[in-house]
């Protein structure tokens, strides 16, 4: 069963053109019969940097939302490494890997291998360093792939 968030996400994805989409948050909320905060929720959870999007918005009268799909290039690699930082949770890491695979920057086999190397059961330690280890492993693997 599809939720309103799924419906809004699909609508936005279906209306992308030229790698950018500009819209009014209030008009979109009116169109779907929901509150503007529901639109914010979809934008903040479904159109993230990890998933290959940058969302720019301006609130207030005449406010807008711009969603840009990022092309993966050297600049985006820098953004990915910055996003990973010193620690990253498993779900965020998987979103990055899904985006890289979807854009042909890593193969499905590479994605599966990397995912298995950073999954929670592979990094289980008695210390609270799982996300730190995941970031180090993920950055090291991606660095080797890109260089």
N, C-alpha and C positions, 0 to 999 in steps of 0.2 A: 504494500500500500504506500502510495506516494504522499509525502508530507508537503506542506506549503513551502518549506525551505527547499525541498527537492524540485518543486514546480518552478519556483523563482530562479533557482540555479539553472535549470534547463532552459528557461526562457532567455536568460542572459547569455548563456553559451550559444543558443541558436541565433541570437541577434548580433553576434560579433561580426564586425567588418573592419578590414584594414588593421587588425590587431588592437583596436581600441573601441571602446563603447562609452558614450557619454549619455547620461540620463538624469532625470529629476527623481530624487528619492521619494518625494511626496506623490508625484504622479504615478510612480511604480507601485507605491503602497495603495493608492486609490484603485489602480487597475486590478490588483490582487485582493482588494478588500481586507487589507491588514494594516497594522500600524507601521510607521516608518522604522521603528526599532527592529521589526522583523527583517526589513531590508538590510539594516546595519548588521544584524546577526549573520545573514547569508553572506554579506560581503566580507565580514571579519573571519568567517570560518571556512568558506568555500573558495574565496579568491585571495589566497595568501601568497606571500613571496615564495614559500616552500612549494606551492603548486604552480608557480610561474606567472604570477600576476602582481601588479602594483595597483593599489586603489588610492586615488586622490579624491578628496571630497571637500566641499565647502558647505557649511551649514548656514542657515538663515535664509532670508528672503532671496529668492532666485538661486538658491543653493543647487549644487549639482554633484554628481558622482562620475568620475572617469575611471574606467577599468582598462588597464593596458596589459596586454599579453607580452611577456618578455621573451625576446629571442635569446637563445642561449649562445653566448659568445664569450670572449675573454672577460669582458666587464661583468657578465652574469656569473662567471666562475668566481670572480672576486666577491660578488655579492653572496654566493653560496657559501664560500669559506667564511665570510664575515657572519652569515646567519648561523652557521654551525657553531662558531665561537669555541669556547672552552668546554661546553657541554651541550648536549642535545638529547631530547627524549626520543623514544623509539618511533612514535607516530609521526613526529616532525621529520625525522630522518627518512622514514618510508615515503613521505610526501615528496621530499626532494628526489629520492631515487625514482619514484613513479614519474615525476616530471622529466627527469633526464632520459628515462627510457622512452616515454611517450614522444619526446623530441629527437629520438635517435642518437643521443649522445652516449648512451650505454646500451648494451644489448639486454635482452630479457634474461639470458643466462648470467650476465654480470650482475644484474639487479638481484636475482635470486641468491647468488653467492654472497654479495655484500649484505643483503638482508639477513641471511643466516649468520653471518659473522657478527652482526650488531644486535641480534635479537636478545631480549631480556634473559632467557635461559643460558645463552652463551656467555653473558657478562655477569652472571650472578656472583657476587662477592659478599663477604660479611660486612664490608664497608659501604658507605654511601657514595661510591665513585662510579657507578654504572654509566651515568650520562657523560661523565668526563672521559671514561674509556671509549664510549661510543663515538664521541666527537673526534678523539685522536685517531681511532681506527678509520672512521669515515673520511676524514680529511686526508689521511695517508693514502688510502686506496684511490680516492678521486685524484689526488695529486699525481699518483703513478699513472693513472689512466690518461690524464690530460697532458702529461709531459713526456 
